[in-house]
Amino acid sequence: MVNKVAASGLITLKLEDYWPDAPLVAFDLKDYLFMELILKEKDFRDAIKEHDFAQYEGKTLLVFCSADAIIPAWAYMLVAASASPYAADIYQGTEEEYLRDHYRRVIKQFDPADYADQRIVVKGCGDRNVPPAAYLEVTALLRPVAKSIMFGEPCSTVPVYKQPFKRE
């Protein structure tokens, strides 16, 4: 019995394997606004002093405001000053924004030469919701060097790109 997928020479790229190591935790500044409109400095400072930042030990803290309010830059600075002894990373933005930036950084570290003249399948199904921007980034990076790029599973793919035939 021959495993045709294994014999095909396809390289399977699982973007899910590059998911951030540290758990992501939201810190919504909306919870500290007066009437969901205004951030009062004294009240905010008091709340930050009382907040247990140790709960973010080893986690990525995502600091954002889900309310339509103007948040002064010093508010983010206060959170960072209090959380930095504990959090593995602190990011100003939502989980979606963080993941988009995370994958952009990770994919920029790929060496396109590792994929030169290869047939690549970018795996699409998994347990984690990899942002669509990651698929765009990896395709843009690999298209100039890959023989072909497909999406899906090795046994059932959607063709994305195929290098034109080169005449010698």
C-alpha positions in Angstrom: 0.0 0.0 0.0 1.4 3.4 -1.0 0.7 6.6 0.9 0.2 9.0 -2.1 0.1 12.1 0.1 3.5 11.2 1.7 5.0 10.3 -1.7 3.8 13.6 -3.3 6.6 15.7 -1.9 4.1 18.3 -0.5 5.2 20.5 2.4 2.4 21.1 4.8 2.5 24.4 6.6 0.3 24.5 9.7 0.0 28.1 10.8 -1.8 26.9 13.9 1.6 25.6 15.1 2.7 29.3 15.5 -0.1 30.2 17.9 1.2 32.4 20.8 2.6 30.3 23.7 1.2 32.5 26.5 -2.5 32.6 27.1 -4.3 35.8 26.0 -6.2 37.8 28.6 -8.3 40.9 28.0 -8.1 44.1 30.2 -11.0 46.3 29.1 -10.6 49.9 30.2 -14.4 50.3 29.7 -14.8 48.8 33.2 -12.9 51.8 34.7 -14.9 54.6 33.0 -17.2 56.9 34.7 -20.6 56.4 33.1 -18.8 54.6 30.3 -17.6 58.0 29.0 -14.8 59.4 31.0 -11.7 58.1 32.7 -11.2 60.0 36.0 -7.5 60.0 36.9 -7.9 59.7 40.7 -10.5 56.9 40.5 -8.5 55.1 37.9 -5.2 55.3 39.9 -7.1 53.9 43.0 -8.6 51.1 40.9 -5.2 50.1 39.4 -3.6 50.1 42.9 -6.4 47.7 44.1 -6.3 45.4 41.0 -4.6 42.1 41.4 -2.1 42.1 38.5 -0.5 38.9 39.7 -3.4 37.0 38.0 -1.7 37.8 34.7 1.5 35.9 35.6 2.9 34.4 32.4 0.0 35.7 30.2 -0.3 38.2 27.4 -2.4 41.1 28.6 -4.4 42.7 25.9 -5.3 46.3 27.0 -8.1 48.1 25.1 -11.3 50.0 25.6 -14.5 48.5 24.1 -16.5 51.7 24.8 -16.4 54.7 22.5 -14.3 56.9 24.8 -11.1 58.8 24.5 -8.5 57.1 26.6 -5.4 59.2 27.5 -2.0 57.6 26.8 -1.1 57.7 30.5 -3.9 55.2 31.3 -2.2 52.6 29.1 1.1 53.5 30.8 -0.3 53.0 34.3 -1.6 49.6 33.3 1.7 48.6 31.8 3.6 49.8 34.8 1.5 47.7 37.1 1.2 44.6 34.9 4.8 44.4 33.6 6.2 42.6 36.6 3.8 39.7 36.0 2.6 39.6 32.3 4.7 37.7 29.7 3.7 40.5 27.2 1.5 43.5 27.2 -0.3 44.6 24.1 -2.5 47.6 23.4 -5.3 46.2 21.3 -7.8 43.4 21.0 -7.2 39.7 20.6 -7.9 40.0 16.9 -5.4 42.8 16.5 -2.8 41.0 18.6 -3.1 37.8 16.6 -2.8 39.7 13.3 0.5 41.4 14.6 1.8 38.2 16.1 1.4 36.2 12.9 2.9 39.1 10.8 6.0 39.0 13.0 6.2 35.2 12.9 5.8 34.9 9.1 8.4 37.7 8.5 10.9 35.3 10.2 10.3 32.5 7.7 13.1 32.0 5.2 11.5 31.9 1.8 14.6 29.9 0.5 13.3 27.0 2.7 10.3 26.8 0.4 12.0 27.4 -3.0 10.5 25.3 -5.8 8.4 23.4 -3.3 4.7 22.4 -3.5 3.1 23.8 -0.3 -0.2 23.1 1.4 -1.2 25.7 3.9 -3.4 23.8 6.3 -6.7 25.4 6.9 -8.6 23.4 9.5 -7.6 23.3 13.1 -8.6 23.9 16.7 -7.5 27.5 16.7 -8.9 30.4 14.7 -5.8 31.6 12.8 -6.6 35.1 11.4 -7.2 35.4 7.7 -4.3 38.0 7.5 -1.9 35.2 8.3 -2.9 33.3 5.2 -2.5 36.4 3.2 0.9 37.1 4.6 2.3 33.6 4.1 1.0 33.5 0.5 2.6 36.9 -0.3 5.9 35.7 1.2 6.0 32.3 -0.5 4.5 33.0 -3.9 7.7 34.4 -5.5 9.6 31.1 -4.6 7.1 28.3 -4.4 6.3 25.9 -7.2 2.7 25.8 -6.0 0.6 26.9 -3.1 -2.6 25.2 -2.0 -5.0 25.6 0.9 -6.6 22.8 2.9 -5.6 19.3 3.6 -3.1 17.3 1.5 -5.8 14.9 0.5 -8.2 17.7 -0.5 -6.8 21.1 -1.5 -7.8 24.3 -3.1 -5.2 25.5 -5.6 -4.1 29.1 -4.8 -1.0 29.5 -7.0 0.9 27.5 -9.6 4.3 28.6 -11.0 4.1 29.1 -14.8 5.9 26.5 -16.9 9.4 27.6 -17.6 10.9 26.8 -21.0 14.6 26.0 -21.1 
